[in-house]
């Protein structure tokens, strides 16, 4: 019991003492004690009621991470251009990455290209999501500190790879923070097929161009010559 609560109890007892003649004619000792207890319980309940409401901060909390292989629906693989720090969508012979395949399919310096990349897909929980919102996710190039990031303006956002050394900063992402640029709503569009819509810029999706050897970027679902659907398989 706090000092404030004790003082209130003493005050109540004093008032009862001052009016004991009146009370004695109406109640016995047991009834008076019950009245005191009931009064005390009600008082404590009123005092503590404001602290019983739990507020949920709007934001996204990391749930789990899985390793995935990914390609677009035309079977183009995602290849990391380490020189420009961007992902390219490349049609690889037989779906496999060898240096000789790179020479045939692209004029980019083959020494600057990695193999077909895998992605670490981290899913998040968030309050107030509707059924068609999709699953909030971040996408990281496996074995690296490179995260896909959507930034810019609603008129023309862009996709880039951004280094995040301390992954703990993405364990919780506040809805109004700059780190929302790393979040995409993963929407299932068919068997093993998904699209990734920017959380910061609704109606803009990660997409590949119909032409080969082009950088993966952001586009809208109705964009001509672009594809927003990917085959995602858990490894």
N, C-alpha and C positions, 0 to 999 in steps of 0.2 A: 504493500500500500504506500502510495506517495504521500509527501507532506501535505499536498493540497487536498487529497482525499481524506486524510486523517483530520485535517482542520474542519472539513465539512461535516464529518461524522460528529466531532465534538460540539460543533454549533447546533446540530440537530438534537443531540442529547441535552444540551443546555436549554433549548426551547421546550423540550418535553418536561424538563425539571421545573421550569417556570410555570408551566400549565398543568402540573401534576394533579392539582385538586380537581380540575375540570375533567382531565382524562380518567382519573380514578373512579369517577362516578359513571363512566361509560364503558371502560374496558378493563379486563384483568391483565395481569403481568404477561401471560402467554400471548394474548392478542397484541399487546404493545410490542413485544419482541418481534412477532411476525410482521407487524407494520413496519418496524425499523428495517428488517431484512429486505422486505419487498421494495421499500423506498431506496435502499442502498443498491440493490440489483438494477433497478430502473435507472438510477443515476449513472452507474458505471456503464450500462448499455448505451445510454445517450452520449456519454463522453467518448466511447470507443467506436461508435458507429462509423465516423468518417474514415477510420483506418481499415475498415473491412472491405473497402472497394479496391480491387486490383486493376490497375490500368495497364493495358497491353500497348507497348510502344509500337507504332507502325514501322515495320521493317521486315527483313528476310533473315532467317536463321539457317545456317548450314545443317543439312540432314545427313547426306551420304555422298560418297564419291565412287564412281566406277570408271574403268578403262574401256574405251570404245574404239572400234574401227569405224571410219566414216567415208562415204563417197556420195557423189550426187547421183540422181537417178539415170544419168547417161553413162554411169560407171567411171566417171573421171575421179581420180584420186586427188587428195589434198597433199601438196608437196611444199615444204618450207624452203623459201629462198632466204638463206641466211644473210646474204649480202644486203638485200633490201628490207629484211624482216617483214615479209608478207607471205601469205599462203597463195599458192597457184593451184588451179584446177587443171590437171593434166591427164590425158588419156594415155595410160601406160600399157605397153604391149603385154597382154596376158595378165594385166593387173599387177605386175611385179615391177619393182624398181631396181634397175641396174644402170650403171653408167652408160652403157651402149643405148639403152632405151631413152635416156635423157638426151643424148646427142641427136637421136632421130626425131624426138618430139618437141624440142625447144632449142632456141638459139641462145638461151641464157647460159652463162658460164656454168658448166656442169659441176665444177668444184664448189659452187656456192649453193647447190641444191642438196637437201637432205633426202632421205628416203620418204616413202609414203608415210605420213604422220598418223599417229593415233592421238586421240583426245581424252583427257581426264575430264569427265562430265560430273560436276558437283550439283546436286539438287538442293533446293531450299524450301523451307516452310514459311508461309506468310499468312497473316490474318486477312479475312475479307476477300478471298479469291473466289471468283465465280467459276462454274464448271467449264466454261469455254476459254478461260484465261490461259490455260496451259501450265506447265510445271516450271517454276523459276529455276534457272540453271546458270552456272558459269562454265566456260570452256577453256581449258588450258592445254597447250601442246605438251603431251606426255614427255617426261624427262627434262622439262625446262621450266623456266619462270615466266613464260610467255602466255598471256591471257588474251583472248579475243575481246576487243573493246569497241563499242559503238559510240562515237562522239560527233560533235559538229552541231548542225541545226536541223530542225524538223523539215526544212525545205530539201536539204541534201545531206543527211548524215553519212559518215564514212566508217569503214571497218579497218581496224589496225590491230597490231599485236603490241601489247604493253607489258613491260617487265614489272612483276610484283615479287620482290624478294621475300617479304614477310607475308606468308599466306594467311597468318592469323587475322590480318586486318579485313579479310573477306569472310571470316566465320560468321559475322553479323553485318548486314548491310542496311543502314537506315534508308528509309524511302526517299528522303530528301538529300541524301549525301551524294558526293561526286562519284562514289563507287558503284552507283546504279548503272553506270555505263558498261559494267562487266556482266550485267544480267540480261538473259534472254528467256522468253517464254518458249519452252519446248512443247510443240503441239504435234500430236500423233495424227498423221494424215493417211495412214494405211499400214499394212503389215510391215513392220520394221522401218517404216518411213516416217520422217519427222521434218518439221520446219522450225526455225528459230527466229522469233519476233523480238525486236529490241524492247526492253521494258521502258527505257527512257523515251524512245521514239516509236510509239505504236504505229502499226501498218507498215513498218520497215523491217525487212527480213534479211538474214544472211543468205546470199545467193551467189550462183556461179553463172558465167556467161555461156551461151551456146557454143561460142567459138572456143577452140582449145588454147591452152597455155595463157589464160587470162587470170588476173588476180581475183581472189574471192572478195566480194564486197557487200554492200547493202543495196537492196532494191525493194520495190513494192511488188505485191503479188501479181499485179496486172502488167508489169514491165515486159515489153516485147524483147525476145532474144535472151531472156534470163530464166533461171530455174531456182526455186526456193525449197525444193524437196530433196532430202538426203536420206540415204540408207544408213541407219545407225545400228550397229550390232555390239552387244556387250561382249567383251573378251573374257 
